[in-house]
Amino acid sequence: MYTILDIHTHHPAPQPNAVVCVSPDDFNPIENQLYSVGIHPWKTADALSDDIWEKLEAAAEHPQVVAIGECGIDKIQGGPLFRQMQVMRRQIELSEKVGKPLIIHNVHAQDIIIGVKKDLNPTQPWLVHGFRGKPTIAKMLTDTGIWLSFNDKFNDMSVTETPIQFMLAETDESETPIADIITKLSSLKGEDLTATISENVARFLSLNS
């Protein structure tokens, strides 16, 4: 039975209370560690290789891989938008095929992401990780059923206005412990979110099903 608080970290395993995000090339699982595996939008040039897709598809079936990603759209650093879209859509298809949720990297692309979700109507949940945007954008995403994860840098009003049932926490690349991040989020919500976030992670990842 896993008790996970940190939905997304790039810190190397072992991270017993976290989901470690790696690329297909870096997936080398250790015992009792959960992972997400995907092709980052900064790495879409890698997706021209059949080999990377074979590795991703194999990893996606692994029982310790609980989510696909991070994938997504980055309008600043992500390369040609059409290629980012192709790579993201293929990972959405994989998420649906293996029945595992999607972790999304979003930089100024929420309109595209929301549009794709409405167009495809996926059965698996989606999460925009490391959300730092305004409350209006947070509402746009959660109104579409997209979850949000917060690290140590966030817009206070976005946290305040995000429904608890769509809220997760992460370290990403930060050195701030996940417990401290959850404490900051809890202070804005006016309640201890530790148990709630653990339950949300289990629900998002279907860990109890």
C-alpha positions in Angstrom: 0.0 0.0 0.0 1.5 3.3 -1.1 1.0 6.6 0.8 1.9 9.3 -1.7 2.0 13.0 -1.0 4.3 14.3 -3.8 2.6 13.7 -7.2 5.6 14.9 -9.3 9.3 15.1 -8.6 12.5 15.0 -10.6 14.6 14.1 -7.6 16.2 10.8 -8.1 14.8 7.7 -6.6 14.3 6.4 -3.9 11.5 8.9 -3.1 9.1 6.7 -1.1 6.2 9.2 -0.8 6.6 10.5 -4.3 5.9 9.8 -8.0 9.3 10.2 -9.8 9.0 11.6 -13.3 11.5 10.2 -15.8 12.0 10.1 -19.5 11.7 6.7 -21.3 15.5 6.6 -21.6 15.9 7.0 -17.9 13.3 4.5 -16.7 15.2 2.0 -14.6 12.8 1.1 -11.8 13.8 0.3 -8.3 11.7 -1.7 -5.9 8.7 0.1 -4.2 9.1 3.3 -6.2 6.3 4.7 -8.3 7.0 6.5 -11.6 5.5 8.6 -14.3 7.1 8.3 -17.7 6.7 10.6 -20.7 8.3 12.8 -23.4 8.6 16.4 -22.2 7.7 19.2 -24.6 11.2 20.4 -24.5 12.3 17.0 -25.8 10.0 16.7 -28.8 13.0 16.3 -31.2 13.6 12.9 -29.4 10.1 11.8 -30.5 11.3 11.6 -34.1 12.9 8.3 -33.1 10.8 5.1 -33.1 13.1 3.8 -30.3 11.9 6.4 -27.8 8.2 5.5 -28.5 9.0 1.8 -28.1 10.6 2.5 -24.7 7.7 4.7 -23.6 5.1 2.1 -24.6 7.0 -0.6 -22.8 7.4 1.5 -19.7 3.7 2.5 -19.7 2.7 -1.1 -19.2 5.0 -1.5 -16.2 3.1 -1.9 -12.9 5.3 0.7 -11.1 4.4 3.3 -13.7 1.2 5.0 -12.5 1.0 7.9 -14.9 2.0 9.1 -18.3 4.0 12.3 -18.6 5.1 14.8 -18.2 3.9 15.8 -21.6 2.3 18.9 -22.8 2.7 22.3 -24.6 5.2 25.0 -23.9 4.9 28.1 -26.0 8.2 29.5 -24.8 10.7 26.7 -24.9 8.9 23.8 -26.6 9.9 23.9 -30.2 7.5 23.8 -33.2 3.9 23.9 -31.9 2.6 21.3 -34.4 5.2 18.8 -33.2 4.4 19.4 -29.6 0.8 18.8 -30.4 1.6 15.5 -32.2 3.7 14.3 -29.3 1.1 15.2 -26.7 -1.8 13.6 -28.6 0.2 10.4 -29.0 0.8 10.3 -25.2 -2.9 11.0 -24.6 -3.7 8.0 -26.7 -1.2 6.0 -24.7 -2.7 7.2 -21.4 -6.1 6.0 -22.6 -4.7 2.7 -23.9 -3.0 1.7 -20.6 -5.6 3.3 -18.4 -3.2 5.6 -16.5 -3.7 9.4 -15.9 -1.8 12.2 -17.7 0.6 14.7 -16.2 0.8 17.9 -18.2 3.4 20.6 -18.6 1.6 23.8 -19.5 3.3 27.1 -20.4 0.8 29.7 -21.8 -1.1 26.9 -23.5 -4.2 26.3 -21.4 -6.4 27.2 -24.2 -4.9 24.5 -26.4 -5.0 21.9 -23.5 -8.6 22.7 -22.7 -9.6 22.5 -26.3 -7.9 19.1 -26.8 -9.5 17.7 -23.7 -13.0 18.8 -24.9 -12.3 17.4 -28.3 -11.0 14.0 -27.2 -13.1 13.6 -24.0 -10.6 11.3 -22.3 -11.6 8.8 -19.7 -8.3 9.2 -17.7 -7.8 12.2 -15.4 -5.4 15.0 -16.4 -3.2 17.0 -14.1 -1.5 20.3 -14.9 1.6 20.2 -12.7 3.5 23.1 -11.1 0.6 25.5 -11.5 1.5 29.1 -11.0 -1.2 30.9 -13.0 -3.9 33.3 -12.1 -7.2 32.2 -10.5 -9.1 32.8 -13.7 -6.9 30.2 -15.4 -7.1 27.8 -12.5 -10.9 28.0 -12.8 -10.9 27.4 -16.5 -8.9 24.3 -16.0 -10.8 22.9 -13.0 -14.1 23.7 -14.7 -12.9 21.3 -17.5 -12.2 18.7 -14.9 -8.4 19.1 -15.0 -6.5 18.7 -11.7 -3.9 21.2 -10.5 -0.7 20.5 -8.6 1.2 23.2 -6.7 4.9 23.3 -5.7 6.7 25.9 -3.6 5.9 28.8 -6.0 2.3 29.6 -6.6 -0.4 32.3 -6.8 -2.0 32.4 -3.4 -5.4 33.3 -4.8 -5.3 30.4 -7.2 -4.8 28.0 -4.3 -7.6 29.7 -2.3 -10.0 29.3 -5.2 -9.1 25.8 -6.4 -11.6 23.2 -5.2 -9.9 20.8 -2.8 -11.0 17.8 -4.8 -8.8 19.0 -7.7 -5.7 19.9 -5.6 -2.4 18.0 -5.4 1.1 18.9 -4.3 4.6 18.4 -5.7 8.3 19.2 -5.2 9.2 19.1 -8.9 12.8 20.2 -8.8 12.5 22.2 -5.6 14.6 21.5 -2.5 11.6 22.5 -0.3 10.2 19.3 1.4 6.8 18.2 0.4 5.6 18.6 4.0 6.5 22.3 3.9 4.7 22.8 0.6 1.6 21.2 2.0 1.8 23.3 5.2 1.8 26.5 3.0 -1.2 25.2 1.0 -3.0 24.3 4.2 -2.5 27.7 5.7 -4.3 29.2 2.7 -7.1 26.7 2.8 -7.5 27.0 6.6 -7.2 23.3 7.2 -4.6 20.6 7.3 -4.5 19.1 3.8 -2.1 16.3 4.5 -4.7 13.5 4.6 -6.8 15.1 1.9 -3.8 15.3 -0.6 -2.9 11.7 0.2 -6.4 10.7 -0.5 -6.5 12.8 -3.7 -3.3 11.2 -5.0 -4.8 7.8 -4.4 -7.9 8.8 -6.2 -6.1 10.4 -9.1 -3.8 7.4 -9.6 -6.5 4.8 -8.8 -4.1 3.3 -6.2 -6.9 1.6 -4.3 -8.8 0.1 -7.3 
